[in-house]
Amino acid sequence: MISFVVPAWNEEALLGGTLQAIAEAAGAAGLAHEVLVVDDGSTDATAAVARKHGAIVVSVHYRQIAATRNAGARQARGAWLFFVDADTRINAPVLEAAMRALSAGAAGGGASVVLGGDAPARARRLQRVAAPLFRIAGIAGGAFLFCTRPAYEAAGGFDESRSAGEDLAFVRALRRLGHCVVLRETVTTSGRKLRTHGVLEHARLFLRFGVLGQREVRPGRERAFWYGSGRDDSSDSDPPLN
């Protein structure tokens, strides 16, 4: 069995589509699986949406993505772990490619990301240029990550001393343990943060946390990037919960 861990904070708008995509991909691949939604203190219907789609709900109050992902991994029963962001749609080809990589001995990895929804045109152009470069460099973000249970434990899970960039640090830790892949197959993630914060803000944060290795998110605008009430979910929402 494999375990999908989905960290979520106020994700009622997009979570249903993410869980449906997981179910369809796992079903097409014929995989026994479980889905854990780690509800990090949501004030909306996130937990109800998760239960409607048959997910196990793990309730925490961290407001810290590394700790939230780790909480899900602790509850997971699968030998292989897949971490999927609540605004990211996976598919059968990327799941099957990840399974082949793990079966061939990879410690873990990630996938190339395609922006969906109403992402700004400039961001989509930049993504098309950056994606092959990131794959060559072995850079995979947190939208879709996978690993074996032994590799997760040997890496120490996600570094909870980091307020951001924990996904990139986790991939670096996996790479030190053995073969780590960034798949050619893609997942689709929401363009909402780019609509809200813009390309330059993303580039600045990637430089600070991904390249320079800074750990702390300052109060105010940076914290709002992850846990901000102004996040724009309007262009790629799922239908309302019945």
VMD Tcl script that draws the C-alpha trace (Angstrom):
set ca {
  {0.00 0.00 0.00}
  {1.06 3.58 -0.63}
  {0.06 6.62 1.41}
  {-0.83 10.05 0.06}
  {-0.30 12.89 2.56}
  {-2.11 16.13 1.74}
  {-1.38 19.13 4.00}
  {-4.31 21.56 4.04}
  {-5.28 24.89 5.53}
  {-8.63 26.37 4.45}
  {-8.63 24.37 1.22}
  {-12.34 23.67 0.70}
  {-12.23 25.37 -2.72}
  {-9.61 23.08 -4.28}
  {-9.24 20.02 -2.07}
  {-12.06 18.01 -3.63}
  {-10.48 18.14 -7.08}
  {-7.11 17.13 -5.66}
  {-8.57 14.12 -3.85}
  {-10.58 13.09 -6.90}
  {-7.43 13.23 -9.04}
  {-5.57 11.05 -6.52}
  {-8.39 8.50 -6.51}
  {-8.52 8.36 -10.31}
  {-4.75 8.04 -10.68}
  {-4.44 5.33 -8.04}
  {-7.44 3.50 -9.46}
  {-6.02 3.56 -12.98}
  {-2.74 2.15 -11.65}
  {-4.55 -0.51 -9.61}
  {-2.84 0.54 -6.39}
  {-3.97 -0.13 -2.85}
  {-3.69 3.23 -1.14}
  {-4.82 5.53 1.62}
  {-5.19 9.31 1.67}
  {-4.50 11.41 4.75}
  {-5.54 15.06 4.77}
  {-3.66 16.90 7.50}
  {-6.03 19.72 8.44}
  {-3.90 22.45 9.97}
  {-6.48 24.39 11.95}
  {-8.81 25.20 9.05}
  {-11.81 27.43 9.71}
  {-13.74 26.35 6.61}
  {-15.12 23.01 5.38}
  {-11.73 21.44 4.59}
  {-12.27 18.48 6.94}
  {-15.79 17.87 5.62}
  {-14.57 17.85 2.01}
  {-11.81 15.42 2.95}
  {-14.22 13.02 4.64}
  {-16.67 13.27 1.74}
  {-13.90 11.93 -0.51}
  {-13.02 9.10 1.87}
  {-9.80 10.59 3.25}
  {-8.49 10.12 6.78}
  {-8.44 13.50 8.53}
  {-5.49 14.27 10.81}
  {-6.16 17.43 12.81}
  {-3.22 19.63 13.88}
  {-2.67 23.29 14.74}
  {0.87 24.02 13.60}
  {0.65 26.62 10.84}
  {4.02 25.24 9.75}
  {4.13 23.11 6.62}
  {7.05 20.86 7.58}
  {5.39 19.85 10.85}
  {2.08 19.37 9.06}
  {3.58 17.01 6.47}
  {5.43 15.09 9.18}
  {2.21 14.66 11.17}
  {0.64 12.96 8.18}
  {3.65 10.73 7.61}
  {3.55 9.57 11.24}
  {-0.04 8.40 10.80}
  {0.51 6.86 7.36}
  {0.69 3.08 7.02}
  {2.17 2.84 3.53}
  {5.69 1.71 2.70}
  {5.88 4.46 0.08}
  {4.89 8.05 0.84}
  {3.51 10.62 -1.59}
  {3.17 14.24 -0.47}
  {0.67 16.17 -2.59}
  {-0.27 19.81 -2.04}
  {-3.98 20.49 -1.65}
  {-4.06 22.60 -4.83}
  {-2.21 20.08 -7.02}
  {-3.71 17.55 -9.45}
  {-1.77 14.37 -10.09}
  {-2.47 11.85 -12.86}
  {-1.89 8.19 -13.69}
  {1.25 8.71 -15.83}
  {3.12 10.67 -13.15}
  {2.06 8.22 -10.44}
  {3.13 5.22 -12.50}
  {6.47 6.88 -13.32}
  {7.07 7.53 -9.64}
  {6.25 3.92 -8.80}
  {8.69 2.70 -11.46}
  {11.43 4.93 -10.03}
  {10.87 3.66 -6.49}
  {10.71 0.05 -7.69}
  {14.04 0.59 -9.46}
  {15.67 1.67 -6.20}
  {15.23 5.45 -6.07}
  {15.10 6.95 -2.59}
  {12.46 9.40 -3.80}
  {11.91 12.44 -5.95}
  {9.37 14.80 -7.44}
  {7.89 15.88 -10.75}
  {7.83 18.80 -13.12}
  {5.02 21.24 -12.41}
  {2.60 22.87 -14.84}
  {0.67 25.95 -13.74}
  {-3.07 25.63 -14.09}
  {-6.04 27.88 -13.54}
  {-5.70 31.57 -14.19}
  {-1.94 31.86 -13.72}
  {-0.48 35.05 -15.22}
  {0.86 34.63 -18.76}
  {4.33 35.78 -17.70}
  {4.40 33.10 -15.01}
  {3.39 30.39 -17.49}
  {6.15 31.45 -19.88}
  {8.71 31.46 -17.09}
  {7.54 28.05 -15.90}
  {8.02 26.52 -19.35}
  {11.61 27.77 -19.41}
  {12.41 26.91 -15.79}
  {10.91 23.41 -15.64}
  {13.56 21.59 -17.73}
  {16.34 23.50 -15.96}
  {14.96 22.53 -12.55}
  {14.69 18.91 -13.65}
  {18.32 18.86 -14.83}
  {19.40 20.48 -11.55}
  {17.34 17.99 -9.52}
  {15.12 20.67 -8.00}
  {11.61 19.53 -7.02}
  {9.16 21.61 -5.04}
  {6.63 20.46 -2.49}
  {3.63 20.26 -4.83}
  {4.42 16.58 -5.46}
  {7.14 14.64 -3.63}
  {7.54 10.92 -3.05}
  {9.91 8.62 -1.19}
  {10.23 5.25 0.48}
  {9.48 5.01 4.18}
  {13.12 4.09 5.01}
  {14.38 7.10 3.03}
  {11.91 9.41 4.78}
  {13.06 8.21 8.17}
  {16.75 8.34 7.26}
  {16.30 11.92 6.05}
  {14.64 12.82 9.34}
  {11.41 13.84 7.62}
  {10.84 17.49 6.75}
  {13.03 19.91 8.69}
  {10.73 21.57 11.23}
  {13.30 24.23 12.02}
  {12.50 25.75 8.62}
  {9.57 28.08 8.10}
  {10.00 27.73 4.33}
  {12.18 25.87 1.84}
  {11.64 22.63 3.74}
  {10.67 20.85 0.53}
  {13.94 21.71 -1.21}
  {15.91 20.73 1.90}
  {14.08 17.40 1.99}
  {14.96 16.66 -1.64}
  {18.61 17.48 -0.91}
  {18.51 15.05 2.03}
  {17.02 12.34 -0.19}
  {19.73 12.95 -2.77}
  {22.41 12.33 -0.14}
  {20.78 8.97 0.61}
  {20.72 7.68 -2.95}
  {19.18 8.13 -6.36}
  {16.62 10.96 -6.39}
  {14.65 11.75 -9.55}
  {12.69 14.66 -10.96}
  {10.28 13.08 -13.40}
  {9.56 14.35 -16.90}
  {5.89 13.62 -16.25}
  {4.02 16.58 -14.83}
  {1.50 17.52 -12.19}
  {-0.73 20.58 -12.39}
  {-0.78 23.07 -9.56}
  {-2.90 26.15 -8.99}
  {-1.74 29.57 -10.12}
  {-3.46 31.27 -7.18}
  {-0.32 32.33 -5.30}
  {1.07 33.87 -8.47}
  {-2.19 35.77 -8.92}
  {-1.96 37.00 -5.33}
  {1.77 37.64 -4.90}
  {3.29 37.83 -8.37}
  {6.33 36.37 -10.12}
  {8.90 38.68 -8.53}
  {7.76 37.84 -5.02}
  {8.07 34.13 -5.81}
  {11.55 34.66 -7.23}
  {12.63 36.59 -4.14}
  {11.35 33.89 -1.79}
  {12.95 31.10 -3.87}
  {16.27 32.94 -3.68}
  {16.03 33.45 0.08}
  {14.81 30.02 1.10}
  {15.78 27.75 -1.78}
  {19.20 29.11 -2.77}
  {20.49 30.98 0.27}
  {18.98 28.47 2.70}
  {17.34 30.92 5.08}
  {14.95 29.31 7.53}
  {12.68 31.85 9.14}
  {9.62 33.56 7.69}
  {9.24 37.10 8.95}
  {5.88 38.25 10.33}
  {3.68 40.16 7.94}
  {3.79 39.72 4.19}
  {6.01 36.64 4.09}
  {3.86 34.74 6.58}
  {0.79 35.78 4.61}
  {2.29 34.08 1.55}
  {1.55 30.71 3.18}
  {-1.26 31.54 5.62}
  {-2.88 34.68 4.24}
  {-6.57 35.49 4.14}
  {-6.03 37.29 0.81}
  {-5.12 34.12 -1.12}
  {-6.93 34.16 -4.47}
  {-8.77 30.85 -4.99}
  {-11.48 32.34 -7.17}
  {-10.41 31.19 -10.64}
  {-9.95 27.47 -10.01}
  {-12.45 26.54 -7.31}
  {-14.21 23.20 -7.08}
  {-18.01 23.10 -6.88}
  {-19.39 23.88 -3.39}
  {-19.88 21.02 -0.93}
  {-23.47 19.70 -0.99}
}
mol new
graphics top color blue
foreach p $ca { graphics top sphere $p radius 0.5 }
foreach p [lrange $ca 0 end-1] q [lrange $ca 1 end] { graphics top cylinder $p $q radius 0.2 }
display resetview
